[in-house]
Every structure is written in C-alpha cells, then in structure tokens.
Amino acid sequence: MNAHVIVEEPPRVERGAVVVQDSHLVRVTGADERAVRELAAAYADRFATSRGPWDTADLCHTANVGRSPQEYVTAVHGRDAAELAENLRAVAAGRLPVGVAGSGTRAPDPAPTGHAALAELVRTGYTGVDWPALSVPGARTTDLPTYPFAPGRHWHMHTEATAPAEDTPPEAYRATWREEALPQEAQAAPGTVRLVVTDPALHEALTAELRLYGAHVAGTEAEADTVLMVDATPPGQEPDLSTFWARVAKTLKALPPHGRLLWAACHGAAVRPGEHASLRPGTAAQAMAVAAACAESRIAHAVVHLDPSEPAEARARVLAAEYAALRQGGESTVAAHRAGVRYVPDTSPVRPGRAYEVRPDGYYLVTGGLGAIGRRLVERLIDRGARHIGIVGRSALDPGRSQVLRALATRAEVVYRSCDVADAPALTAVVGELDARWGRLRGVVHCSGGVNAFGAMRRRPWADAARVVTPKTDGSLHAVRLAQDRGADFAVLTSSLAGTHADAGRGLVDYSLANAYQLALAEREHGPGTAVTAHAWPNWTGVGMAADAAFAAAHSLDATEAEAAFFGHLLTGGAVVLPGHAPAPPPASPADTPETREPGPGTRTVIPAPATGRDRTALRAHVRDAFLHVLGDDPGDRPLRGLGLDSLVIAELATALEQRAGRTVDPSLLMRARTADELAAELAATAAGPPEAGAGPAVPADATGATALSLLLRPLLTDGGDGVTP
C-alpha cells in the first residue's frame, strides 16, 4: 500500500530574469532510428508549448543531461523554442539525418564550439560533446515526453511448442549493409575499358587510376571487354529511366560474350543511418535493373553505390579498385563506399510493426483492387471491419469485374472508379469524391501493376517496358503523397522479390526495376505520421501472375501466409522482404505415376511423323537463325550444353524457333539435344503445323518427364495481366 500527503507547496526558487544564451542545442537519442524520429516529434510538440526562455532552457537541459545516451543519436539547434520545434519536426519527417553513436569522424582540431557545427557533428555519430557544459546556469530538470518504447511481448512459457497461429506473419527481413574489404589480390587488371562518364573531372581521374592497374581506356564499346558507366543524374533530380534503359540495352548488345559491366551512381542506397532522406528511388531502380539485366545475359557485373560527399579523385580510386576486383574475380557483386569504408549487402530480421485495427469509419483506398491479389486484400479488409472501400483500376467494368464488385458490395459499401494511378490529377479527383462521401482516408493499398511477356531487356523497347514501370513508379509516388497529404494511417505498396533478387528479374527486367523503385520509395517516405511500407513479395501460390517459375519454385507463400504478412507488417515501415519458401508439392495418389498420369492442361501428345531430308535442311536453317537472333552466334557443331543455356534463353529460343518454323516447339528439346543438328533432327521428327492458339507445347509420347518443364516455361512466354506478381 502506498500513500502521499502534501503538507505544503515547495518554496519558490527565484532565477535570473534573463537567459543569456544566443542559441540552444538539443540531443535526441534512442535504441533505433524509429525511436529517435518518434521522440523528436514528441519533443517538438513540447517545445512548441514552452512558456518562455527559462522553460526552453530547462527542456534543453533535461534532454541533454537527464536522458541516457543510446546507440542512435541526432541533434538540432535553434535560437528559441519555436526554431527548435521546427528543426525537431525536420528530424521526425526524415529531413535531418540520424547517426550511430561512435561511428562519426573525429572533430577538427580545435573542436567547434558553435551549436550549428556541433549539431552537424552529432548527426554523423560524434560523441565528444560536453553536454552538461551546454546547459544554461540555473537550468533544472523539467517535464519532457517519455521514451517511445517499441511494443513487443517477451513471455517465457513453460509449455510444449505448438504450431504458430494462422495469422502469425512468416519470416521477414530488411536489407542492410556490412563492412567488407576488397580482395587483396585485386592489384593488376589489364584489359580494355570503355568509359561512359559525363563528368570531365571524374573521367580524367578515372582514366589515370585505371592505367595504374594496367587497363587501356577504349574509344568505343566495340573495342572494350568492360564498360564502366557512371550515372549522370544531377543532385536533387530523379534519373530519366527511358534514357537509362536505352543506354544499358545498347551496352549489353555491344559487349562480347565474356564482357563485363560496372555501373555506379550516388544516392541509390541508404547504407548508413540518416541517408534515407536523400535516397533516390529511381537510382535504386536503375541499380537493380542493371543486376537483373546482366544476370539474364550472363554478364559479370558490379553495381557500386558511391559516396556523394567524396571528390572525383576519391570516387575514381574506388571505381578503379572495383574494376580490378571484377576483372580478376569474375564474380558479380554489389558494393557501397562511404568515407573510405566498403560495404556489401546483408540482411537483418525484421519484426512486425505495431498492430493495426481496421476502422469502420472513414474509408480505405485500394488501387488495382479488382486484380487477383487486390481483390483478396479488399476481402480481408472487410473481414477486419472496413465498411467503406474505394477501388481504383485502369480498366472499365466488364461483366466479370461487375460481378466481383456486386459480391463485395453485399458486405460493405464499395465504389469502383476507372482511373490511371499514374495520372495525378485524375487520382486526386477520385479521392476528393471519396473524401466528400465517406470522410477521412484511413489507408492506401497500392496493387496496380502488370508484367510483360518473358523476354530479354536488350530486345525490349522502353515503350513496352514503360507499361509495366509507370504504374509502380509514378503511381506509387502519387498514392503515397495522397496518403501523406490526408494524414492516412498507412500506405502499403505491393512490391516483389524481383526488386531485390537479380535472379528473380531475369526476363522481367522492367518489372524488377519497377519493384526496386517501390522498395526505395518506402524507405525514403516512411515517417511518424503515415507509415509507408513496401512488401517485397515472393510468389503467391494459386493467386496472381507467375513471374519466373524457376525462382518461384523456391520462393513462395500460400495466400493465408501472405495475408498474415500483409497485416502483420502494415505499419512496419520501409522495405520489408518476405523470402518465402519452396511450395509443398501436391499430394500424389498411389496410382499417380509417369505411366498413368494424365497430361496437364494445354498439353498435346503427338506421334512423330517421318521426316524428310528437305524438312531437316530447312529446320537446320531455322535453328541457325534462332540462335543468331537470341545469342548472336550460330553454335555450329559445338555441344549445346556448353553454351550455358538457362530457362530464359531456352524459352526465347523456343519462341524464335516457333516463329520461324511455323510449328509448336517443346522447350525440353533444347535441353535434350546435344548439337544444333540433332535439335533440327528432333524438330523434323515431330508433327508439323502452326502452333494452336492456347495450346501447350508438343511433347513426344515417351517424354513424360519433359512435360513438366514445358508447362513450367510456357506461361513465361505468354502470360500477362493486371494483377500483382511477386
């Protein structure tokens, strides 16, 4: 039991009438960046209510001396409480950086004494500030907002392990960076390099550094075995993706079969705390597209994120060293350089954000909400209590969509509006209409998007790629801005592993680029007001479009797991990567054997017809033309297995052969044939005739094992749609 009795108020302590101090410095520290920014927002509200100079001095003293220092730290300065509150809100909004304590550079000698200079040092992680000495004489501890502890449960239960609940989110992680030095053997790297560098100072310095490694700088790409490209986007602008696409496609066409590509840029990765505010989503998208395009073309590559604060000479040294490592090691890599330290990508687990309760008042906006995944998320929002949902899509309502909408309307008030999310005024007009109808916008789920047919970047014009890219770049930016401007609780972008894994983007480089943009946008825009999260989904088994089936075979979630992840990470913020797992095979009956199994849908079993010499000669010419079109080279008598054919190339070769030979081509023939002549003979032995609309590949009667491969590859050549593909 506890009791308190107040006998009388304490004696009033008189202090000087004037605070003799031109400005103040305030430290904000926390266990992670989220806590620092949330605490800064709370501090700003308190400083805004300051009752005068002494109250402001007490608040500064309490923040600087009365709180224990933690791992993440930042500082602001100001002449009075109003200016301090304004700068604290800049921290909360992500406009001022947060540093890791102890990671900053040494202060200059002598150390600065001005509050502005000290604040800049603290934001880099500098810890050498004498905080008590900054307090106004006579300042005392006062009321200041408490620490924003992260919610979490840590109970130890002495019970047997049980299976996780259905709504427990699956494993998730964030992309992080760790220090790793370059290989020591990267000393000499003779070769021929073509520089695509528009900055004259960097071009000159890089030429000199490359020559130190024994490299020769070529005048054209045709003369080079390596192309080194540096993004030329001016500070404060987003890159021109159409120009980038054409430049990289041209380079990949010009490179020899064993060529290399090194691509570099600034502001494409948030490597250290405080860099998120300066992140350029378009540059991050370019970096991922380069990695995916090189992976599909089997080109060794390096993607290098440069330090924008370093001079041209320092950047030239970094690039020359990365070139030497790529030249000698031959393995593709991604690296970032900051203040003389090299970092490589890593991951760290991420826990779900705080729980979100779906509200019956106001409304939720779902773009692409009548696609496969969008529709499921609309249904789950209704299940959790949403009563008003606006759905936006590019397509006009047809009978099928109208039926879906009528079914949803039996459970909640649902409105569909045809609108292109890339058209900002049109989207704003739709939201204005919904505001007038239902009141506050509670949250935005951006599901709009699509994929092109499976194909290589170097042969895909930007006009085709833009159809995939624009809804996920311009559309995502407009959706996030609407959510922020209206004070929505969240904005969620349904992204994909294709934006984080180069292998998942092979044959779908435009899709990979678009999803990488979304992930970087969420990293930059997430803040204490509106939680902005991008989910890097794997394949949703049985739902939506299938991207790279070979990749999806090891990275999938069933719909129940995916929905648990969606709501579990609704407010987590930033880019949340969901790696997925290999999907469970369907149960087989005892009688289900290759001999008794029925052919899958779209599969035709054909009986080989006798081949004539004329057929074989003509088909050999078609095979030659197809290989020249796809690989730029006729294999002649060389073994096909030695060409490094993968699923993407096999799918493209099968399509090229079908176009030339006028018959259905089973992709598995390209895996079984030893030479091009043998491939022509196999093709000649199959029944002739043009491919049937909607039919699958022709499969020899004794090749039941090849049927599965054909069914796996065929959708990659033909599938499109307007759902969301992980």
Secondary structure, DSSP 8 states (H G I E B T S, - for coil): -------S--------S----S-EEEEEEESSHHHHHHHHHHHHHHHTT--SHHHHHHHHHHHHHSS---SEEEEEEESSHHHHHHHHHHHHTTSS--EETT-S----SS---SHHHHHHHHHTT-----HHHHS-TT--------------------S------TTS----EEEEEEE----TTTT---EEEEEE---HHHHHHHHHHHHHTTEEEESSGGG-SEEEEE----TTS---HHHHHHHHHHHHHHS-TT-EEEEEEESS---STT-GGG--HHHHHHHHHHHHHHHHTT-EEEEEEE-TTS-HHHHHHHHHHHHHHHHHH---EEEEEETTEEEEEEEEE----S-----SSSEEEEETTTSHHHHHHHHHHHHTT--EEEEEESS---HHHHHHHHHHHTTSEEEEEE--TT-HHHHHHHHHHHHHHH--EEEEEE-------S--GGGS-HHHHHHHHHHHHHHHHHHHHHHHHTT-SEEEEEEEGGGT-GGGGTT-HHHHHHHHHHHHHHHHH--SSSEEEEEEE-EETTSS----HHHHTTSEE-HHHHHHHHHHTSSS-EEEE---B--------TT--TTT----TT-EEE------HHHHHHHHHHHHHHHHHHHSS--TTS-GGGGT--HHHHHHHHHHHHHHHSS---THHHHH-SSHHHHHHHHHTS--S---TT---EEETT-HHHHHHHHHHHHHHH---SS---
